[in-house]
Amino acid sequence: MWDDAFPSFLIGLREGLEGGLIVSILVATLVRAGAKSRLPQVWTGVLAAIAVAMSFGAVLTFTAASLSATAQEAFGGTLSVVAVAFVTAMVFWMRRSARSLSGEIKEKVTGALAMGAGMLVVTSFLAVGREGLETALFLWTTARAAGESAGPMTGAAIGLVLAAGLCWGLYRRVLKINLTRFFTATGAVLIVIAAGVLGYGLRDLQEGGVLPGRAAYAVDLSGSVDAGSWYSTLVQGVFNLTPTMTWLQVLSYIGYLAVVMTLFVRGVRATAAKPAMDPRKAKAEDEKKPTPDDQKEPTPNDGTKPKPKDGRKETEPAAPSAARRRPAWVVPVAVVAIPAVVAGVVVALGRPKPAGAQTVAVSETECGKGFTAPKPGRQTFQMHNTGSKTSEVYLIDPATNAVYGEVEGLAPGTTRDLVATVAGGTYAWRCVPTGGTAVTSKAVRVSGGGGARAVVPVSEQDLATPLKQYKQYVGQGLATLVAQTRKLNGDIRGGHLDTARTDWLSAHRTYASLGAAYGTFEDFDQKINGRPDGLPGGVRDKDFTGFHRVEYGLWHGQSADELKAPAQRLADDAAGLQKAFPTQDFAPGDLPLRAHEILENTLQFELTGDADQGSGTELATADANLAGTRELLTVLKPLLTTRAPHLLPTVDADVARLQKLLDAAHHGDTWTPVDRLDETARARLNGATGQLLEDLAPIPDLLEIRKSA
């Protein structure tokens, strides 16, 4: 949680200190002017600014929660970019205005005093409101990037409390802080954090389909960096740098840092080069400036009354006005209530209810409340989480548990649309709270209409047989792998490097055909098939081992003596994997996921040439990946046939098309390297792989293990 809290702590501290300093200057100016009676007007404006900021945060939260997953990505990405723009402007504005901030605010307060109570409220509201809106937007962005709100909110709260303490100390002259240095240091850190938020936001826009390049990865350290480790979590939480980043993310991160940090540092140096005014002279100049008391008219000697010093005209009566007769609590309550009401209206209008849509409750105690028998046809249900836990909800046939529609990750207090086609039959809702017990609502009967398409849920028991069959396949493959790596090791020890190159390819293809088990091989996968990406020493790093290490040596002129140790270690690791595999945890739910992920990795690494270490055999590896996918589809066929009978013929045609293209690049014992394919052949290969991936995409959803009642 604390790694996610730091960026919010920093923004809370900095924005809180900025807002607190502004309020301190407002209060000090009124006290010096002898206008303490006007302080409630300042606090009313501050309260209004806080209310607007909180209402703005609520609008962001509940508006995003009602969107589809793709729309949420686009919405969140857009606001992340906007947040970066705000933070960047704030950093530069504070660096430029820190020295003159006090004087500017004093002038505004002096003017407001002369114009009446309303203007003083507006002045304090505008002075603090900008900081509040910036804080709300940036906190919403960081919470969304973190995937949870506890850490960011805790960090922001600590930062704001600390800022309030610092402002009190400065106001009471208990503390002395060099604010110029403070804002310079925090500004530099915020620029680094903002660069990460920008990259995250652009990635969201790619995920939402707004920007291209979703699969164009510039960095992929997922094979060598543990995303769940403390150091990885810390870097992701603070800087929004992930093991896998697209080219757009990397270029935007580097470009933003290079441009903005350069301008910031240059501005700091330019400001430091200006001679600072002697503090005693500054104080003397400040004392020369007239205050509202200094500007009062001298008492006339003609017997007339002096002009009132509170800004009223001579003809304005001093009797209690209507504003003074108004109860003191009315204005503060109004400035809080009005933004809250406006926010509620905005959320309601931004989430229009479709004509005839039912609102259905989702919780452990009210699952399905409000659900009545709908008419046949395409229907929209508004699923509202009335509980205290994030939940999944399914529209099911209670007799067969077949699923007609679902909403995942429905947060407490939020509403999302579930669209499903309803026909004659029996329907009920199944609510599955996180960490809670699944609850099924009372069933309703719908008459008439044609057949509605439903997905029969899959249980772990349903996947037990396919899993057993696939584990047998992997076990046989590992036995072959051990024999092949031992032969490869023998070739190198005997100095037969030409034979070793042939045997290396055979062994590597065997390992590549076991793709569905990569998630189960644990650390052995990195040892056996790790790439040098991300290692400090690159191809010369001591942790660069396995097939690609031997490949690099065989195709870069290394001697047999140099390759003996890597070859021996590869053989040992293969034998170690074979021994460990029977006791490793192979989750049944991994099988449907791997149906898509194997070839996704192929498209990312093999067909781009990123995985090649000199052999030029990427297409041979792609061919082995395709064989592994084909084997996986074979064991899943019984489950897929009953749930999507038209899917497998389509996928089989895609597989045949891709296989034909790969065969065209296979010439006896050699394969055409990816970088030597002509443009047309490469485009066809990428297109065929992409089409197959698109047709494989429904399999994880079709065979997802769903929690039953």
C-alpha positions in Angstrom: 0.0 0.0 0.0 2.8 2.4 0.9 4.4 2.3 -2.5 1.1 3.5 -3.9 0.8 6.1 -1.2 4.0 8.1 -1.9 2.9 9.9 -5.1 -0.4 10.9 -3.4 1.5 11.9 -0.2 3.7 14.2 -2.2 0.8 15.8 -4.1 -1.2 16.2 -0.9 1.8 17.8 0.9 2.6 20.1 -1.9 -0.9 21.1 -2.9 -1.9 21.3 0.7 1.0 23.6 1.5 0.2 25.8 -1.5 -3.4 26.1 -0.4 -2.5 26.5 3.2 0.0 29.3 2.4 -2.7 31.1 0.5 -5.2 30.8 3.3 -2.5 31.9 5.8 -1.7 35.0 3.7 -5.5 35.8 3.5 -5.9 35.5 7.2 -2.8 37.5 8.1 -3.8 40.3 5.7 -7.2 40.6 7.3 -5.7 40.5 10.8 -3.2 43.2 10.0 -6.0 45.3 8.4 -8.1 45.0 11.6 -10.8 43.1 9.8 -11.0 39.9 11.9 -14.8 40.0 11.6 -14.3 39.1 7.9 -12.5 35.8 8.7 -15.7 33.7 8.5 -16.0 34.9 4.8 -12.5 33.5 4.1 -13.4 30.2 5.7 -16.6 30.1 3.8 -14.8 30.4 0.5 -12.3 27.7 1.6 -15.1 25.4 2.5 -16.8 26.0 -0.9 -13.5 25.2 -2.6 -13.1 21.9 -0.7 -16.7 21.0 -1.5 -16.3 21.6 -5.2 -13.1 19.5 -5.2 -14.7 16.6 -3.4 -17.8 16.8 -5.7 -15.5 16.8 -8.7 -13.8 13.6 -7.4 -17.2 12.0 -7.0 -18.2 12.8 -10.5 -15.0 11.3 -11.8 -15.4 8.1 -9.8 -19.0 7.4 -10.4 -19.0 8.5 -14.1 -16.0 6.1 -14.8 -17.7 3.2 -12.9 -20.7 3.3 -15.2 -18.7 3.0 -18.4 -17.7 -0.2 -20.2 -14.2 -1.6 -19.7 -13.0 -0.1 -23.0 -14.6 3.3 -22.3 -13.1 3.3 -18.8 -9.7 2.9 -20.3 -10.2 5.8 -22.7 -11.8 8.0 -20.0 -9.1 7.3 -17.5 -6.3 7.8 -20.1 -7.7 11.1 -21.2 -7.9 12.4 -17.6 -4.4 11.1 -16.8 -3.1 13.2 -19.6 -5.1 16.2 -18.4 -3.8 15.6 -14.8 -0.2 15.7 -16.1 -0.9 19.0 -17.9 -2.4 20.5 -14.7 0.5 19.3 -12.5 3.1 20.5 -15.0 1.5 24.0 -15.1 1.2 24.0 -11.3 4.9 23.2 -10.9 6.0 26.0 -13.2 3.5 28.5 -11.8 4.7 27.9 -8.3 8.3 28.1 -9.2 7.7 31.4 -10.9 5.2 32.9 -8.4 6.6 31.7 -5.0 8.4 35.0 -4.3 5.6 37.3 -5.3 2.6 35.2 -4.1 2.2 37.1 -0.8 2.1 40.5 -2.5 -0.4 39.4 -5.1 -2.8 37.9 -2.6 -2.6 41.0 -0.4 -3.6 43.2 -3.3 -6.6 40.9 -4.1 -7.7 40.9 -0.5 -7.4 44.7 -0.2 -9.6 45.0 -3.3 -12.1 42.5 -2.0 -12.4 44.4 1.4 -13.4 47.4 -0.5 -16.0 45.6 -2.6 -17.9 43.8 0.2 -18.3 40.3 1.8 -19.2 38.4 -1.4 -16.0 39.3 -3.1 -13.9 38.1 -0.2 -15.7 34.8 -0.3 -15.1 34.6 -4.1 -11.4 35.6 -3.7 -10.7 32.9 -1.1 -12.7 30.3 -3.2 -10.7 31.0 -6.4 -7.4 31.1 -4.5 -7.9 27.7 -3.0 -10.3 26.1 -5.5 -7.6 25.6 -8.2 -5.4 23.6 -5.8 -8.4 21.5 -4.8 -9.4 20.6 -8.3 -5.8 19.7 -9.2 -5.5 17.6 -6.1 -8.8 15.7 -6.8 -7.9 15.0 -10.4 -4.3 13.8 -9.6 -5.5 11.7 -6.7 -8.2 10.0 -8.9 -5.6 9.3 -11.5 -3.0 7.8 -9.1 -5.7 5.7 -7.4 -6.8 4.4 -10.7 -3.2 3.6 -11.7 -2.7 1.8 -8.4 -5.9 -0.3 -8.9 -7.0 0.6 -5.3 -7.8 3.6 -3.3 -6.6 2.8 0.3 -3.0 3.5 -0.3 -3.4 6.7 -2.4 -6.0 8.1 0.0 -3.9 7.4 3.0 -0.9 9.0 1.5 -2.9 12.1 0.5 -4.4 12.4 4.0 -1.0 12.2 5.6 0.4 14.8 3.2 -2.6 17.2 3.8 -2.3 16.8 7.6 1.4 17.5 7.5 0.9 20.5 5.2 -1.7 21.9 7.6 0.8 21.5 10.5 3.5 23.3 8.5 1.2 26.1 7.6 0.2 26.6 11.2 3.8 26.6 12.2 4.7 29.2 9.5 1.7 31.4 10.5 2.7 31.3 14.1 6.4 31.8 13.2 7.3 28.6 15.0 8.9 27.2 11.8 11.1 28.6 9.1 11.2 26.9 5.8 12.9 27.9 2.6 9.8 27.7 0.4 11.7 28.3 -2.8 13.9 25.3 -2.2 10.9 23.2 -1.0 8.9 23.9 -4.2 11.9 23.4 -6.4 12.7 19.9 -4.9 9.1 18.7 -4.8 8.6 20.1 -8.3 11.4 18.0 -9.7 10.1 14.9 -8.0 6.6 15.6 -9.3 7.8 16.0 -12.8 9.3 12.4 -12.6 6.0 11.1 -11.2 4.0 12.9 -13.8 6.1 11.3 -16.6 5.0 7.9 -15.3 1.3 9.0 -15.1 1.6 10.3 -18.7 2.9 6.9 -19.9 0.2 5.1 -17.9 -2.5 7.4 -19.4 -1.3 6.8 -23.0 -1.3 3.1 -22.3 -4.9 3.4 -21.2 -5.7 5.2 -24.4 -4.1 2.4 -26.4 -6.1 -0.2 -24.4 -9.2 1.8 -25.1 -8.6 1.8 -28.8 -8.0 5.6 -29.0 -4.3 5.4 -29.9 -2.5 2.7 -32.0 0.4 0.6 -31.0 -1.2 -1.5 -28.3 1.0 -4.5 -29.0 4.1 -2.6 -30.1 6.3 -3.3 -27.1 9.6 -1.4 -26.6 10.4 -3.0 -23.3 9.3 -6.4 -22.0 11.1 -7.6 -18.9 8.2 -9.9 -17.8 10.5 -12.9 -18.3 13.3 -11.5 -16.1 11.6 -9.2 -13.6 9.1 -10.5 -11.0 6.2 -8.1 -11.2 5.1 -9.1 -7.6 8.5 -8.4 -6.0 8.8 -5.6 -3.5 11.2 -3.6 -5.7 9.0 -4.0 -8.8 5.9 -3.0 -6.8 7.7 0.0 -5.4 8.9 1.2 -8.9 5.4 0.6 -10.4 3.6 2.4 -7.5 5.8 5.5 -7.3 6.9 6.0 -11.0 4.3 4.0 -12.9 7.0 2.1 -14.7 6.0 -1.5 -15.5 8.0 -4.5 -16.8 6.2 -4.3 -20.1 5.9 -0.9 -21.9 4.9 0.1 -25.4 7.0 2.3 -27.7 4.5 5.2 -27.1 4.9 4.9 -23.3 8.6 4.8 -23.4 9.0 7.7 -25.9 6.4 9.8 -24.1 8.2 9.2 -20.7 11.6 10.0 -22.0 10.4 13.0 -24.1 8.4 14.5 -21.3 11.2 14.2 -18.8 13.8 15.6 -21.3 11.7 18.6 -22.2 10.0 19.5 -19.0 12.9 18.8 -16.6 15.2 20.8 -18.8 12.9 23.8 -18.8 12.3 23.4 -15.1 16.0 23.3 -14.2 16.8 26.1 -16.6 14.1 28.2 -15.0 15.5 27.4 -11.5 18.9 28.5 -12.6 17.6 31.7 -14.1 15.7 32.5 -10.9 18.7 31.8 -8.8 20.9 34.1 -10.9 18.7 37.1 -10.1 20.0 39.1 -7.1 17.7 38.6 -4.1 16.4 41.7 -2.3 17.8 42.2 1.2 15.2 41.0 3.7 15.4 44.2 5.7 14.7 46.2 2.6 11.9 43.9 1.6 10.4 44.3 5.0 10.7 48.1 4.8 9.1 48.1 1.3 6.3 46.0 2.6 5.7 48.3 5.6 5.4 51.3 3.2 2.6 49.7 1.3 -0.7 51.1 2.5 -3.2 48.9 4.3 -6.9 49.5 4.5 -6.3 51.3 7.8 -3.7 53.6 6.3 -6.1 54.6 3.6 -8.9 55.9 5.9 -9.7 59.6 5.6 -8.7 62.0 8.3 -11.5 63.2 10.6 -12.8 66.5 9.1 -12.9 69.6 11.2 -16.2 70.8 9.7 -18.3 68.7 12.0 -19.3 66.2 9.3 -19.1 62.4 10.0 -16.0 60.5 8.8 -16.4 58.0 6.0 -16.9 54.5 7.3 -13.8 52.4 7.0 -15.5 49.1 6.2 -16.1 50.1 2.6 -19.7 51.3 2.9 -20.9 54.5 1.3 -21.8 57.5 3.5 -25.4 57.0 2.7 -25.3 53.3 3.5 -27.1 52.7 6.9 -25.2 51.0 9.6 -28.3 49.2 10.8 -28.3 45.4 10.6 -28.9 44.4 7.0 -30.8 41.3 5.6 -27.4 39.5 5.3 -26.7 40.1 8.9 -30.1 38.8 10.0 -29.5 35.6 8.0 -28.4 32.7 10.3 -24.6 32.2 10.3 -24.9 28.5 9.2 -26.9 29.2 6.0 -24.0 30.2 3.7 -21.6 27.4 4.8 -24.3 24.8 4.3 -25.2 26.2 0.9 -21.7 26.2 -0.4 -21.3 22.5 0.5 -24.8 21.4 -0.6 -24.8 23.1 -4.0 -21.6 21.4 -5.4 -22.9 18.1 -4.0 -26.3 18.5 -5.7 -24.7 19.6 -9.0 -22.3 16.5 -8.8 -25.3 14.2 -8.3 -27.1 15.7 -11.3 -24.1 15.4 -13.5 -23.6 11.8 -12.5 -27.3 11.0 -13.1 -27.4 12.8 -16.5 -24.1 11.2 -17.5 -25.6 7.8 -16.9 -29.0 7.9 -18.6 -31.3 5.0 -17.9 -32.3 3.2 -21.1 -36.0 3.1 -21.8 -37.6 0.3 -19.9 -34.4 -0.7 -18.1 -34.8 -2.5 -14.8 -32.5 -1.5 -11.8 -31.4 -4.7 -10.1 -29.7 -4.8 -6.7 -26.4 -6.6 -6.3 -25.3 -7.7 -2.8 -25.3 -10.7 -0.4 -28.6 -9.7 1.1 -30.5 -8.1 -1.8 -29.3 -10.0 -4.8 -31.9 -9.6 -7.6 -34.1 -7.1 -5.8 -36.1 -5.2 -8.3 -36.0 -7.9 -11.0 -39.2 -8.8 -12.7 -39.9 -10.9 -15.8 -38.6 -8.9 -18.8 -40.0 -9.0 -22.3 -38.3 -11.3 -24.8 -35.6 -9.6 -26.9 -32.4 -7.6 -26.2 -32.7 -6.0 -22.7 -30.6 -3.7 -20.6 -30.4 -4.2 -16.9 -28.9 -1.6 -14.6 -26.9 -3.5 -12.0 -26.5 -1.4 -8.8 -24.2 -2.7 -6.0 -26.1 -2.0 -2.8 -23.6 -3.9 -0.6 -20.2 -3.1 0.8 -18.1 -5.4 -1.3 -17.0 -5.4 -4.9 -19.0 -8.1 -6.7 -19.5 -10.1 -9.8 -23.1 -10.7 -11.0 -24.4 -13.2 -13.6 -27.7 -13.6 -15.4 -28.2 -17.3 -15.3 -30.5 -20.2 -16.1 -30.9 -21.6 -12.5 -31.5 -25.1 -13.8 -28.3 -25.4 -15.9 -26.2 -22.5 -14.5 -25.8 -21.3 -18.1 -24.8 -17.7 -18.2 -26.5 -15.1 -20.4 -24.6 -12.0 -19.3 -22.2 -10.8 -16.6 -20.6 -7.8 -15.0 -17.3 -8.1 -13.2 -15.7 -5.8 -10.6 -18.9 -3.8 -9.7 -17.8 -1.5 -6.9 -20.0 -0.7 -3.9 -22.5 2.1 -4.7 -21.9 2.0 -8.4 -24.2 1.1 -11.3 -23.3 -0.6 -14.6 -25.3 -1.8 -17.6 -25.7 -5.5 -18.4 -27.0 -6.2 -21.8 -28.4 -9.6 -22.6 -30.8 -11.3 -25.1 -33.8 -12.8 -23.3 -36.0 -15.5 -24.7 -38.5 -18.0 -23.3 -37.1 -19.7 -20.2 -36.2 -19.2 -16.6 -33.8 -16.5 -15.4 -32.2 -15.6 -12.1 -29.3 -13.5 -10.8 -26.2 -14.8 -9.2 -24.2 -12.3 -7.0 -20.7 -13.2 -6.1 -19.1 -10.7 -3.6 -15.4 -10.6 -3.3 -14.5 -12.9 -0.3 -18.1 -13.6 0.3 -20.6 -16.4 -0.5 -22.4 -16.6 -3.9 -26.1 -15.8 -3.7 -28.8 -16.7 -6.2 -32.0 -14.7 -6.5 -35.5 -15.9 -6.9 -36.1 -17.1 -10.5 -38.6 -15.5 -12.9 -40.3 -17.1 -16.0 -40.3 -15.5 -19.4 -42.8 -16.7 -22.0 -42.4 -16.6 -25.8 -39.5 -15.5 -27.9 -36.8 -17.6 -29.7 -33.7 -19.1 -28.3 -31.2 -17.1 -26.3 -27.5 -17.8 -26.4 -26.0 -18.8 -23.1 -22.6 -20.1 -22.0 -22.6 -23.2 -19.8 -20.1 -22.4 -17.0 -17.1 -24.5 -16.5 -16.0 -26.0 -13.2 -12.6 -27.2 -12.1 -14.0 -30.8 -12.4 -14.8 -30.1 -16.1 -11.2 -29.1 -16.7 -9.7 -32.0 -14.8 -9.6 -34.4 -17.7 -8.1 -31.9 -20.2 -5.6 -30.9 -17.6 -4.6 -34.5 -17.0 -4.2 -35.1 -20.7 -2.1 -32.0 -21.2 0.1 -32.8 -18.2 0.8 -36.2 -19.8 1.8 -34.4 -23.0 4.1 -32.0 -21.1 5.6 -34.9 -19.2 6.5 -36.7 -22.5 7.9 -33.5 -23.9 10.1 -33.0 -20.9 11.5 -36.5 -21.2 12.4 -35.7 -24.9 13.9 -32.3 -23.8 16.2 -33.9 -21.2 17.5 -36.4 -23.8 18.0 -33.6 -26.4 19.8 -31.2 -24.0 22.1 -34.0 -22.9 23.0 -34.7 -26.6 23.5 -31.0 -27.1 25.8 -30.9 -24.1 27.8 -33.9 -25.5 28.2 -32.2 -28.9 29.7 -29.2 -27.3 32.0 -31.1 -25.0 33.2 -33.1 -28.1 33.8 -29.9 -30.0 31.2 -30.7 -32.7 29.7 -27.3 -33.0 28.0 -27.8 -36.4 26.1 -30.8 -34.9 25.4 -28.8 -31.8 23.6 -26.1 -33.9 21.3 -28.7 -35.4 20.6 -30.3 -32.0 20.1 -26.9 -30.3 17.2 -26.2 -32.7 15.6 -29.6 -32.1 15.8 -29.2 -28.3 14.6 -25.6 -28.4 11.6 -26.5 -30.6 10.6 -29.2 -28.1 10.7 -26.7 -25.3 8.7 -24.1 -27.3 6.0 -26.6 -28.0 5.2 -26.8 -24.2 4.0 -23.2 -24.2 0.9 -23.7 -22.1 3.0 -24.9 -19.2 5.2 -21.8 -19.0 3.2 -20.4 -16.1 3.8 -23.6 -14.2 7.6 -24.0 -14.7 8.2 -21.2 -12.2 11.9 -20.1 -12.1 12.9 -22.9 -14.5 11.5 -21.0 -17.4 13.8 -18.1 -16.8 16.8 -20.4 -16.4 16.0 -22.4 -19.5 14.6 -19.9 -21.9 15.3 -16.4 -20.5 16.4 -13.5 -22.6 19.2 -11.0 -21.8 16.7 -8.1 -21.8 16.9 -6.2 -18.6 20.0 -7.9 -17.3 22.7 -5.4 -16.2 25.4 -7.2 -18.3 23.2 -8.1 -21.2 24.5 -11.1 -23.1 27.6 -11.2 -20.9 25.6 -11.2 -17.6 26.2 -14.2 -15.4 22.4 -14.7 -15.1 22.0 -15.0 -18.8 21.5 -18.8 -19.2 19.7 -21.5 -21.1 18.9 -21.9 -24.7 19.4 -18.3 -25.8 22.8 -18.2 -24.0 23.9 -21.2 -25.9 22.4 -19.8 -29.1 24.4 -16.6 -28.7 27.6 -18.5 -28.3 27.0 -21.0 -31.2 26.2 -18.2 -33.7 28.7 -15.6 -32.5 31.9 -17.6 -32.8 32.4 -18.7 -29.2 34.6 -21.8 -28.7 33.5 -25.1 -27.4 35.4 -24.4 -24.1 33.4 -21.2 -23.6 30.1 -23.0 -24.2 30.7 -26.0 -22.0 29.5 -24.4 -18.8 26.3 -22.9 -20.3 25.5 -26.2 -22.1 26.0 -28.2 -18.9 23.8 -25.9 -16.9 21.1 -26.1 -19.6 21.1 -29.9 -19.4 21.0 -29.8 -15.6 18.1 -27.3 -15.5 16.1 -29.4 -18.0 16.6 -32.4 -15.8 15.7 -30.4 -12.7 12.5 -29.2 -14.4 11.5 -32.8 -15.3 12.0 -33.8 -11.7 10.0 -30.8 -10.3 7.1 -30.8 -12.8 5.0 -33.5 -11.2 4.8 -31.5 -7.9 4.3 -28.1 -9.5 0.9 -26.4 -9.3 -0.8 -26.3 -12.7 -4.0 -24.4 -12.2 -6.9 -25.7 -14.4 -7.9 -22.2 -15.3 -4.5 -21.7 -17.0 -5.4 -24.0 -19.9 -8.1 -21.6 -21.5 -5.8 -18.6 -20.9 -2.8 -20.2 -22.6 -4.9 -20.9 -25.7 -4.5 -17.3 -26.6 -1.3 -16.3 -24.8 1.1 -18.7 -26.5 0.6 -17.1 -30.0 0.4 -13.7 -28.4 4.0 -14.2 -27.2 4.8 -15.5 -30.7 3.6 -12.3 -32.3 5.4 -10.2 -29.8 8.8 -11.9 -29.7 9.3 -14.4 -32.6 7.6 -12.6 -35.4 9.4 -9.3 -34.5 12.8 -11.0 -34.2 13.2 -9.7 -30.6 14.0 -13.2 -29.2 16.7 -14.0 -31.8 20.3 -14.3 -30.6 21.8 -15.1 -33.9 20.4 -18.3 -35.2 17.7 -16.8 -37.3 15.3 -19.6 -36.4 12.4 -17.5 -35.0 10.0 -19.0 -37.5 11.0 -22.5 -36.4 10.1 -21.5 -32.8 6.8 -20.0 -34.0 6.1 -23.3 -35.7 6.7 -25.1 -32.4 4.4 -22.6 -30.6 1.7 -23.3 -33.1 2.1 -27.1 -32.5 1.7 -26.4 -28.7 -1.5 -24.4 -29.4 -2.9 -27.1 -31.6 -2.3 -29.7 -28.8 -4.0 -27.5 -26.3 -7.0 -27.0 -28.5 -7.2 -30.8 -28.9 -7.6 -31.4 -25.2 -10.1 -28.5 -24.9 -12.1 -29.6 -27.9 -14.9 -31.5 -25.9 -15.6 -28.5 -23.8 -15.5 -26.0 -26.8 -17.7 -28.2 -29.1 -20.7 -28.0 -26.7 -20.3 -24.3 -25.9 -19.2 -22.8 -29.3 -19.7 -25.4 -32.1 -18.8 -22.9 -34.8 -15.6 -21.7 -33.2 -13.4 -24.7 -33.7 -13.9 -25.0 -37.5 -13.0 -21.3 -37.8 -9.9 -21.7 -35.6 -8.9 -24.9 -37.5 -9.0 -22.9 -40.8 -6.9 -20.1 -39.2 -4.3 -22.7 -38.0 -4.1 -24.3 -41.4 -3.5 -20.9 -43.1 -0.8 -20.0 -40.6 0.8 -23.4 -40.9 1.0 -23.0 -44.7 2.8 -19.7 -44.4 5.3 -21.1 -41.9 5.9 -24.1 -44.1 6.8 -21.8 -46.9 9.7 -20.5 -44.8 11.0 -24.0 -44.1 13.6 -25.3 -46.5 14.9 -28.7 -45.4 17.0 -28.1 -42.3 16.9 -24.3 -42.5 14.4 -21.6 -41.9 14.1 -18.1 -43.4 15.0 -15.5 -40.8 12.2 -13.0 -40.1 14.3 -10.1 -41.2 14.9 -11.7 -44.6 11.2 -12.1 -45.4 9.9 -9.8 -48.1 7.4 -7.2 -47.0 4.4 -9.1 -48.4 5.3 -12.4 -46.8 5.9 -10.8 -43.4 2.6 -8.9 -43.6 0.7 -12.1 -44.5 2.4 -13.9 -41.6 1.5 -11.2 -39.1 -2.0 -10.9 -40.5 -2.7 -14.7 -40.2 -1.4 -14.8 -36.7 -3.5 -11.8 -35.7 -6.6 -13.3 -37.2 -6.0 -16.6 -35.3 -5.5 -14.6 -32.1 -8.7 -12.8 -32.7 -10.6 -16.0 -33.2 -9.0 -17.6 -30.1 -9.9 -14.7 -27.9 -13.3 -15.9 -26.8 -11.9 -19.2 -25.4 -10.8 -17.8 -22.0 -14.3 -16.4 -21.4 -16.1 -19.5 -22.7 -14.1 -21.8 -20.4 -13.7 -19.4 -17.4 -14.2 -21.1 -14.0 -17.1 -19.3 -12.4 -18.1 -19.5 -8.7 -21.3 -21.3 -8.2 -23.9 -21.0 -5.4 
